[in-house]
Amino acid sequence: MNKKKAVILTIILLLGIGSYYLINQDFIKRFYNLDDESSKNKNLTEQEIVIKEPNVFVGDEGYMLKGKLLDKKFEKEFNALPDTLYIMEFNDYLYPVDNKIKTGDTGYSLIQDNTIKNINNYSGTIQQNELISYLKLAVKLAAEFPIFASSENRYDALISNEEFNNTYKTYFAVTEDNYGISQLPSDVKKKIIDFYQSDQGDEYRYKIKGEQTSTDLIWKGELTGKGKKEFAILFNKKSDLEDRYMLLVYATKNLPYQKNKDYYLVYNEIFYDRVLLKHLKFSIEGEDYINEVYMGNENKEMPKYDGILLQQMNMTDEVLVYNEKFDRMVKYSQLPESKLNRETESEEN
């Protein structure tokens, strides 16, 4: 009988403990901080993913600059380094990090896990030596992580790794026959991607052939205003059996000191033989001059800004000069008006 009572009491006791656990489950979790710890771990993981997602540089001008000194014990090492630590190159990876003092600027690093051991073991390029030396101060909390500066919008010049791999890597990866195109501004690159993905552009690619160099295919200068960086680019037809080229000329309305430069097409033409791109502007002992050219009149004139001289074998030279009224480049044959008219009449007869 006593044994039976003991069994009943044991069952009642177990049921009571189980009910208490179910009723007070939230209390137990709070006591041991189980939910909070799980939530913290989840949030920490998510935060790390956001912070450590790399950015890839795709612009033409980018600089890594010093942040603030945080520990005066390292002032000597800090002052020994230049304010501009590194000039960015296309396809450079940067990892955003939180600066200890909020300045409104995001800090960046060359490595994902910023520990003293990792940065000491990191071997970058010779050009990155000063940046690496500075990062060694940053990981010791002696200085803020370096900041990124550019004449372009940061969100155009630095893109996600996914976007880079999906588009830019395919079209602008630096190779022997693709050299030079990666150094164009980010907005020009966007326009080239649009061209490549169009029906007409699908047949063309930027490609250096034979004895050509990047300067044979990319013209850079002032077409619509002083101090502007504007571009003419020659694209080859994909077929090796044809030496056909597409010329695209891009100008910008923005002033030289403005960021977020938007480029737009001001001229395009197909050439069925190799064409050379040259400048009308030249310098002598630091002074700039512009060659006079025929612009549809009997006498030569001096353009307001630089222009593009087009030269082809066994053909009369031509120039492209900006027309402000029509906001386009206009092509002029390099012959006086009278001779040009005679040639036109001869061709018609």
PLY file of the C-alpha trace (Angstrom):
ply
format ascii 1.0
element vertex 349
property float x
property float y
property float z
element edge 348
property int vertex1
property int vertex2
end_header
0.00 0.00 0.00
2.81 2.34 0.97
4.52 1.45 -2.28
1.42 2.34 -4.28
1.14 5.71 -2.50
4.78 6.42 -3.25
4.28 5.78 -6.97
1.20 8.05 -7.05
3.06 10.82 -5.23
5.98 10.52 -7.67
3.64 10.84 -10.68
1.90 13.87 -9.13
5.28 15.47 -8.41
6.51 14.93 -12.01
3.28 16.32 -13.44
3.61 19.35 -11.19
7.21 20.02 -12.25
6.29 19.65 -15.94
3.36 22.03 -15.59
5.56 24.55 -13.77
8.16 24.37 -16.57
5.56 24.90 -19.30
3.98 27.80 -17.43
7.30 29.44 -16.61
9.17 28.65 -19.80
9.57 32.37 -20.61
10.93 32.96 -17.12
13.57 30.22 -17.55
14.60 31.60 -20.93
14.91 35.07 -19.43
16.84 33.70 -16.45
19.42 32.00 -18.67
19.17 34.74 -21.34
18.63 32.10 -24.03
16.40 34.12 -26.38
18.49 37.27 -26.00
21.71 35.42 -26.70
20.26 33.76 -29.80
18.89 37.09 -30.99
22.23 38.78 -30.35
24.09 36.12 -32.28
21.66 36.42 -35.18
21.92 40.21 -35.25
25.69 40.08 -34.97
25.90 37.66 -37.90
23.64 39.84 -40.01
25.61 42.96 -39.09
28.88 41.30 -39.99
27.49 40.31 -43.40
26.48 43.90 -44.11
29.74 45.42 -42.88
32.00 42.89 -44.55
30.35 42.81 -47.99
33.16 44.08 -50.25
32.91 47.03 -52.61
34.73 47.02 -55.95
36.20 50.18 -57.48
35.07 50.76 -61.10
35.73 54.50 -61.55
38.70 56.35 -63.00
39.69 58.47 -59.98
39.69 57.22 -56.40
41.88 57.88 -53.39
42.34 56.41 -49.92
42.87 59.18 -47.36
43.92 59.21 -43.71
41.26 59.41 -41.02
41.73 60.97 -37.57
44.47 60.14 -35.09
42.90 58.43 -32.05
45.94 57.67 -29.87
48.66 60.32 -29.51
51.21 57.65 -28.62
51.26 56.83 -32.35
51.44 60.45 -33.55
54.94 60.06 -34.98
53.97 57.03 -37.12
50.72 58.75 -38.12
52.43 61.97 -39.27
55.09 60.04 -41.20
52.43 58.81 -43.63
51.02 61.03 -46.44
47.42 62.27 -46.38
46.77 60.42 -49.66
47.66 56.83 -48.85
46.80 55.15 -52.12
45.43 55.87 -55.61
42.75 53.33 -56.47
42.92 51.06 -59.49
40.07 49.36 -61.32
38.97 46.11 -59.61
40.42 47.08 -56.21
38.40 45.58 -53.35
37.49 47.63 -50.26
35.73 46.38 -47.13
33.60 48.95 -45.22
34.27 49.13 -41.46
32.88 51.24 -38.61
35.13 54.09 -37.53
35.34 54.51 -33.76
34.65 58.24 -33.93
31.66 59.16 -36.07
32.77 61.69 -38.69
30.12 60.93 -41.26
32.67 59.10 -43.40
32.74 55.33 -43.82
36.10 53.74 -43.16
37.54 51.08 -45.46
40.09 48.30 -45.30
41.84 46.02 -47.77
40.99 42.93 -45.74
37.81 41.40 -44.41
38.88 40.43 -40.88
40.75 43.37 -39.41
43.10 41.90 -36.84
46.73 42.78 -36.19
47.79 39.30 -37.29
45.82 39.46 -40.55
47.05 42.91 -41.58
50.65 41.97 -40.71
50.35 38.91 -42.95
48.65 40.78 -45.80
50.86 41.29 -48.84
49.48 43.87 -51.24
51.10 45.68 -54.13
54.09 48.02 -53.77
51.73 50.95 -54.37
49.65 49.85 -51.33
52.55 49.88 -48.84
51.63 53.21 -47.24
47.97 52.21 -47.00
48.93 48.93 -45.34
51.18 50.77 -42.86
48.25 53.02 -41.98
45.88 50.04 -41.61
48.29 48.64 -39.01
47.59 51.77 -36.95
43.83 51.47 -37.56
43.56 47.88 -36.32
45.35 48.96 -33.10
42.67 51.68 -32.70
45.45 54.28 -32.98
43.71 55.93 -35.95
40.41 55.82 -37.77
40.21 53.53 -40.77
41.03 55.36 -44.02
38.26 57.02 -46.02
37.52 56.85 -49.73
37.46 60.04 -51.85
36.67 60.48 -55.53
35.68 63.11 -58.07
32.82 60.73 -58.86
29.84 59.76 -56.75
30.94 57.10 -54.27
27.97 54.88 -55.11
28.91 54.94 -58.80
32.64 54.41 -58.26
32.20 51.65 -55.63
29.76 48.88 -56.52
28.85 45.53 -55.01
30.88 42.42 -55.76
27.79 40.80 -57.31
27.22 43.69 -59.73
30.91 43.70 -60.66
30.95 39.98 -61.44
27.71 40.15 -63.44
28.72 42.99 -65.79
31.94 44.93 -65.28
34.21 41.91 -64.96
33.07 40.62 -68.34
33.45 43.89 -70.22
36.29 45.74 -68.48
38.66 43.14 -67.05
42.23 44.27 -67.75
43.78 42.07 -70.45
46.42 42.59 -73.10
43.87 43.43 -75.81
41.46 45.26 -73.46
43.91 47.67 -71.84
42.78 51.25 -71.26
39.01 50.88 -71.19
38.95 50.13 -67.46
40.33 53.64 -66.78
37.24 55.43 -68.12
34.84 57.21 -65.70
32.13 55.03 -64.19
29.29 56.78 -66.07
31.07 56.25 -69.42
31.41 52.58 -68.48
27.65 52.45 -67.88
27.04 53.91 -71.34
29.39 51.31 -72.88
27.52 48.50 -71.11
24.26 49.85 -72.58
25.91 49.94 -76.02
27.24 46.37 -75.71
23.82 45.12 -74.68
22.03 46.85 -77.58
21.29 45.15 -80.92
23.89 47.27 -82.74
26.50 47.15 -80.01
26.35 43.39 -79.71
28.53 43.18 -82.85
31.29 45.40 -81.42
33.86 45.26 -78.64
36.80 47.34 -77.53
39.86 45.39 -78.68
43.46 46.37 -79.40
44.69 44.83 -82.66
48.19 44.44 -84.08
50.42 47.45 -83.35
47.58 49.50 -81.86
47.74 50.90 -78.31
44.97 52.21 -76.07
45.73 55.77 -77.25
44.78 54.69 -80.78
41.32 53.68 -79.62
40.57 56.18 -76.83
40.70 59.95 -77.36
40.46 62.12 -74.23
40.20 65.91 -74.16
38.09 69.08 -73.99
35.34 69.01 -76.60
32.61 71.19 -75.07
34.34 73.20 -72.33
37.68 74.05 -70.75
38.95 71.53 -68.22
36.38 68.87 -69.10
37.29 65.20 -69.57
35.43 63.97 -72.62
35.98 60.86 -74.68
35.91 59.33 -78.13
36.18 55.53 -78.26
36.67 53.18 -81.20
35.09 49.72 -80.99
36.10 46.85 -83.31
33.64 44.61 -85.09
33.90 41.16 -83.52
34.62 39.46 -86.84
38.36 39.16 -87.56
37.57 39.13 -91.29
36.44 42.78 -91.23
38.37 45.84 -90.07
35.23 47.81 -89.22
34.98 50.32 -86.39
32.22 52.10 -84.47
33.17 55.52 -83.11
31.24 56.81 -80.08
31.91 60.30 -78.70
30.76 61.19 -75.17
30.52 64.72 -73.72
29.41 66.03 -70.33
27.42 69.13 -69.37
28.93 69.13 -65.89
31.67 71.55 -64.96
35.13 70.07 -64.22
34.83 70.48 -60.43
31.36 68.91 -60.18
30.82 65.35 -59.01
28.23 62.93 -60.38
29.24 63.65 -63.97
26.67 62.48 -66.51
27.94 61.66 -69.99
25.85 61.63 -73.14
26.44 60.67 -76.77
27.23 63.57 -79.13
28.44 61.61 -82.18
28.60 58.11 -83.62
29.82 56.76 -86.96
30.87 53.48 -88.56
34.24 53.37 -90.37
35.03 50.62 -92.84
38.80 50.95 -92.50
41.25 51.75 -89.73
41.00 55.34 -88.50
43.42 57.37 -86.37
42.20 59.79 -83.69
44.32 62.87 -83.05
44.02 66.22 -81.24
43.71 69.70 -82.69
45.10 71.07 -79.42
48.85 71.01 -78.75
51.27 72.53 -76.24
54.56 74.38 -76.62
56.57 75.25 -73.50
53.48 74.99 -71.31
51.29 77.13 -73.57
48.24 75.54 -75.21
47.35 76.18 -78.85
44.66 74.85 -81.21
45.28 74.18 -84.89
43.13 76.12 -87.32
40.94 73.92 -89.50
38.45 74.18 -92.34
34.89 74.25 -91.02
32.90 74.47 -94.24
34.38 77.82 -95.30
37.06 79.00 -97.69
39.50 79.90 -94.91
40.67 78.01 -91.87
39.27 78.90 -88.45
40.27 78.18 -84.87
37.71 76.10 -82.91
36.72 77.31 -79.46
37.85 74.02 -77.87
39.82 70.97 -78.89
38.53 68.77 -81.70
39.13 65.28 -83.07
41.25 64.88 -86.20
40.22 61.77 -88.17
42.83 60.27 -90.47
42.39 57.35 -92.85
44.71 55.94 -95.48
44.31 57.51 -98.97
41.52 59.80 -97.76
41.21 63.51 -97.03
41.56 64.32 -93.32
38.38 65.19 -91.44
37.75 66.87 -88.08
34.98 66.66 -85.50
34.19 70.01 -83.84
31.49 70.73 -81.27
28.49 72.78 -82.40
26.88 74.52 -79.40
23.61 75.27 -81.18
22.87 71.62 -81.98
24.83 70.15 -79.03
26.52 67.74 -81.42
29.90 67.10 -82.98
29.97 68.16 -86.63
32.33 66.62 -89.20
34.23 68.82 -91.63
36.40 67.68 -94.54
39.79 69.41 -94.48
39.43 71.19 -97.81
38.48 74.80 -98.56
34.86 75.28 -99.54
35.63 75.94 -103.24
37.66 72.77 -103.66
35.15 70.76 -101.68
32.36 71.96 -103.98
34.37 71.03 -107.10
35.00 67.54 -105.76
31.31 67.15 -104.95
30.30 68.24 -108.46
32.86 65.88 -109.99
31.48 62.94 -108.01
27.91 63.79 -109.06
28.93 63.89 -112.76
0 1
1 2
2 3
3 4
4 5
5 6
6 7
7 8
8 9
9 10
10 11
11 12
12 13
13 14
14 15
15 16
16 17
17 18
18 19
19 20
20 21
21 22
22 23
23 24
24 25
25 26
26 27
27 28
28 29
29 30
30 31
31 32
32 33
33 34
34 35
35 36
36 37
37 38
38 39
39 40
40 41
41 42
42 43
43 44
44 45
45 46
46 47
47 48
48 49
49 50
50 51
51 52
52 53
53 54
54 55
55 56
56 57
57 58
58 59
59 60
60 61
61 62
62 63
63 64
64 65
65 66
66 67
67 68
68 69
69 70
70 71
71 72
72 73
73 74
74 75
75 76
76 77
77 78
78 79
79 80
80 81
81 82
82 83
83 84
84 85
85 86
86 87
87 88
88 89
89 90
90 91
91 92
92 93
93 94
94 95
95 96
96 97
97 98
98 99
99 100
100 101
101 102
102 103
103 104
104 105
105 106
106 107
107 108
108 109
109 110
110 111
111 112
112 113
113 114
114 115
115 116
116 117
117 118
118 119
119 120
120 121
121 122
122 123
123 124
124 125
125 126
126 127
127 128
128 129
129 130
130 131
131 132
132 133
133 134
134 135
135 136
136 137
137 138
138 139
139 140
140 141
141 142
142 143
143 144
144 145
145 146
146 147
147 148
148 149
149 150
150 151
151 152
152 153
153 154
154 155
155 156
156 157
157 158
158 159
159 160
160 161
161 162
162 163
163 164
164 165
165 166
166 167
167 168
168 169
169 170
170 171
171 172
172 173
173 174
174 175
175 176
176 177
177 178
178 179
179 180
180 181
181 182
182 183
183 184
184 185
185 186
186 187
187 188
188 189
189 190
190 191
191 192
192 193
193 194
194 195
195 196
196 197
197 198
198 199
199 200
200 201
201 202
202 203
203 204
204 205
205 206
206 207
207 208
208 209
209 210
210 211
211 212
212 213
213 214
214 215
215 216
216 217
217 218
218 219
219 220
220 221
221 222
222 223
223 224
224 225
225 226
226 227
227 228
228 229
229 230
230 231
231 232
232 233
233 234
234 235
235 236
236 237
237 238
238 239
239 240
240 241
241 242
242 243
243 244
244 245
245 246
246 247
247 248
248 249
249 250
250 251
251 252
252 253
253 254
254 255
255 256
256 257
257 258
258 259
259 260
260 261
261 262
262 263
263 264
264 265
265 266
266 267
267 268
268 269
269 270
270 271
271 272
272 273
273 274
274 275
275 276
276 277
277 278
278 279
279 280
280 281
281 282
282 283
283 284
284 285
285 286
286 287
287 288
288 289
289 290
290 291
291 292
292 293
293 294
294 295
295 296
296 297
297 298
298 299
299 300
300 301
301 302
302 303
303 304
304 305
305 306
306 307
307 308
308 309
309 310
310 311
311 312
312 313
313 314
314 315
315 316
316 317
317 318
318 319
319 320
320 321
321 322
322 323
323 324
324 325
325 326
326 327
327 328
328 329
329 330
330 331
331 332
332 333
333 334
334 335
335 336
336 337
337 338
338 339
339 340
340 341
341 342
342 343
343 344
344 345
345 346
346 347
347 348
